[in-house]
Amino acid sequence: MMKKCILILNGPNLNMLGSREPEFYGDQTLGDIEKICADQASKLGLSIDFRNSNSEGELVDWIQQSKNNHVAIILNAGAYTHTSIAILDALRTTNLPIVEVHLSNIFQREEYRHVSFVSQVADGVICGFGSQGYKLAIDATAKLIS
């Protein structure tokens, strides 16, 4: 039996984790977070498809394709969270559970970060817990798909 697969998407500049603004994002790399996600998913009998892109169009393409191979989406859209109607529109087409995740607490940061287009379609939002937020997102997703 194939494990149910969660698509975990990471947007712009998240490839720079570990060296980028550690006061907000911590010192773990995106590779470290991928391992945390894979381990947590495996404990729950799930698998992950973990991806990163700085390109809005590529993220939209992956979201549009997600309903064919995935049971849910966990999305850290980075700065596109606050700007991308294209990502919002793509998410609306999936009919999949969606969990929005952010490493930092976006509500303690600049005011423009307080608005999230992703939240309009997300089943839940997890922010401010660093890499632990991804683990929490996987747990939440497992409940949503059960």
N, C-alpha and C positions, 0 to 999 in steps of 0.2 A: 504494500500500500504506500502510495506517495504521500509525503508529509505536506500539509497545507503550507503554502508559501506566502509570506508577508513581503510586500515591496517596501523597502525603506529607502526613501529618497532624501538626498542632502543637496542643498542649493549652493549658491556662490560663496566662495571664500572659505567654506568649511574644509576644503582640502588643505588649508593653512593652519588648521588646529594644531596646537602644540607649540606654535611660535607666535600666533596672532593673538594679541590682547589677552594674555593669560589671566588678567584680573577679572575678565568677563567670562572667558571660555575655558579656563583651566589649562593644564599642561599635557593632557592626553591628545594623541593624534586621532585622526579619523579612523585609521587602522586599528587603534586600540578600541575605539567605540564599536567598530564592526565586530571585533572578537567578543566584546561584552554582549552584543546583540545575538550573535550566533550561539553563544553558550546559553543565554537565557531562552532563546527560542527552542533550542534542542531539549532543554529541561521540560518544556511544555509540549513536546512532540511536534514542534513546528520547524519550518526552515525559513531562511531569509534570502532575499535578493537585494543586496546592499549596493547602492549606486550614489555617485556624486557627479554633479555637473555645474559648471559656471554659466551654462547656456540655458536661458529660459525656454527656448524652442525644444531643446533636447528633453528637458524636464516635462514639458507638455506632451511630447511624443510618448515618453515612458508612461505617463499617467493614462493617456488614451489607450495604450496597449495593455494596461494592467489587468483589465477585466478578463482577459484571455487566460492568464496564468497565475493570478494572485487572488487571495481571499480578502485582503485588506491592504491599506496603505498607511505607513507612518511617514510623515513628511516634516522635515525641517527645511523650509524653503529659504532660509537665510533672509537676505534683504528683499527677496521677491515676495515674502510674506506680506509686506507692507505696500507693494506696488503692482503686483501682477494679477490683473483681471483675467489674463489668458490662462494662468494656472487655476484660478477659481473656476472658470468655465470648463476646463478640462476635468477637474475634480467632480463637477456636477454630472458629467457623463458616465461616471464609472459605476454608480450604484453599489460601491464597496464601502465598508466601514473605513473611516479616516480618523487618525489620531495625529494632531499637530504637536510637535515637540520643539522646544528651544532650550539651549544650554543655559542661557542667562534668563533672569526674570525681566522680560521685555517691558513690564509695567514699572520697573524701577529705573528705566533708562530714558533716553530722549523721547519726547512726546510723540514724534512721528512713528516710533516703534510700537505705540500703544494700539494702533489700528492694524488689524489682520484680516486680509481678504480670505485666507485659508479658514479662519474660525467660522466663517459663515456656513461652511459645509462640514466642518469637523465634528465628529461625535464627542470629542473632548480635546482639551489642551493641557499640556504639561510643560511648565517652564520654571526655570530657576534652580534646578537640581543637578546641573552639570550633566555628565555622562550617565548618571543614575536615571535621568529622565527618559533615556532610550529604553532602559530596562523596565521602567514603570509603564512606558508606552506599549511594550510587548505584552506585559501582563494585562493591561487594559484591552489590548487588541484580542488576546486569547479569550477574554470574557465576552467581547462583542461577537466573536465568530462561533462561540460554543452554543 
